[in-house]
Amino acid sequence: MYQFDFIKDSRFTDTPKTDINSCHNRLIKKLTGLPVKLKFSRLRVLNFGEPEPCRSFRRTYYISKSSRKITWNTVFGIINTIQAPYYKRV
């Protein structure tokens, strides 16, 4: 099983919440029908930054394969078409 995060924040986009929800929906759509199990956390919001405030929206995902018919490289390639996160084996 691997863990990864999608992160969007207001430093780089005017609509980080909309952007992260769009990434989430695209991920679900691309993984539908594949032999993988995907779990995810609720959307978290972090506020930080001085002197300019920043809002960061984050969602953590846990993915595992339920079959040997697909490789991890294929799974990572699909995820990376949306956003290339850091993957951590858990």
matplotlib code that plots the C-alpha trace (Angstrom):
import matplotlib.pyplot as plt

x = [0.0, 1.2, 0.2, 0.3, -1.2, -2.8, -2.1, -3.3, -2.8, -3.6, 0.0, -0.3, -4.1, -7.0, -9.3, -7.4, -10.5, -12.1, -8.8, -8.2, -11.8, -11.3, -8.1, -10.0, -12.9, -10.5, -8.5, -11.7, -12.8, -9.4, -9.1, -12.7, -12.7, -9.1, -8.0, -7.0, -8.5, -8.4, -9.1, -8.9, -9.1, -11.5, -10.3, -8.1, -7.5, -4.3, -3.9, -0.4, 1.9, 3.0, 2.8, 0.6, -1.9, -2.1, -4.8, -3.6, -6.1, -4.9, -6.2, -4.3, -4.9, -4.0, -3.9, -3.3, -3.6, -6.1, -4.7, -1.3, -2.9, -1.7, 1.8, 2.6, 4.2, 0.9, -0.9, 1.6, 1.5, -2.3, -2.0, 0.9, -1.2, -3.3, -0.6, 2.8, 2.9, 5.5, 4.7, 5.3, 5.1, 3.0]
y = [0.0, 3.5, 6.9, 10.2, 13.7, 16.1, 19.7, 22.9, 26.3, 30.0, 30.9, 29.3, 29.4, 31.7, 28.6, 26.0, 24.2, 23.9, 22.7, 20.0, 18.8, 18.6, 16.6, 14.3, 13.7, 13.1, 10.5, 8.6, 8.6, 7.4, 4.6, 3.3, -0.2, -0.9, -3.5, -1.0, 0.0, 3.7, 5.2, 8.9, 11.4, 14.3, 17.6, 19.5, 23.2, 24.8, 28.5, 29.9, 32.6, 36.0, 38.7, 37.2, 34.6, 31.3, 28.7, 25.2, 22.4, 18.8, 15.3, 12.1, 9.0, 5.3, 3.0, -0.7, -3.2, -5.9, -7.9, -8.6, -7.7, -4.1, -2.8, -0.1, 1.8, 1.9, 3.0, 5.7, 6.8, 7.3, 9.4, 11.4, 12.6, 14.5, 15.6, 14.1, 13.5, 12.0, 8.3, 6.7, 2.9, 2.2]
z = [0.0, -0.8, 0.7, -1.2, -0.8, -3.3, -2.2, -3.6, -2.1, -2.7, -3.5, -6.9, -7.7, -6.9, -6.5, -4.5, -3.1, -6.6, -8.0, -5.4, -5.8, -9.5, -9.1, -6.7, -9.1, -12.0, -9.9, -9.0, -12.6, -13.9, -11.3, -11.7, -13.1, -12.3, -9.8, -7.1, -3.7, -2.9, 0.5, 1.2, 4.1, 4.4, 2.9, 5.3, 5.3, 6.7, 7.2, 7.4, 6.2, 7.2, 6.0, 3.2, 4.4, 2.5, 2.6, 1.7, 0.9, 1.3, 1.0, 1.8, -0.2, 0.4, -2.6, -2.9, -5.7, -5.5, -8.5, -10.1, -13.5, -13.1, -12.2, -9.7, -12.6, -14.4, -11.2, -10.5, -14.2, -13.9, -10.7, -12.1, -15.1, -12.5, -10.1, -9.4, -5.6, -3.3, -2.7, 0.7, 1.2, 4.3]

ax = plt.figure().add_subplot(projection="3d")
ax.plot(x, y, z, "-o")
ax.set_aspect("equal")
plt.show()
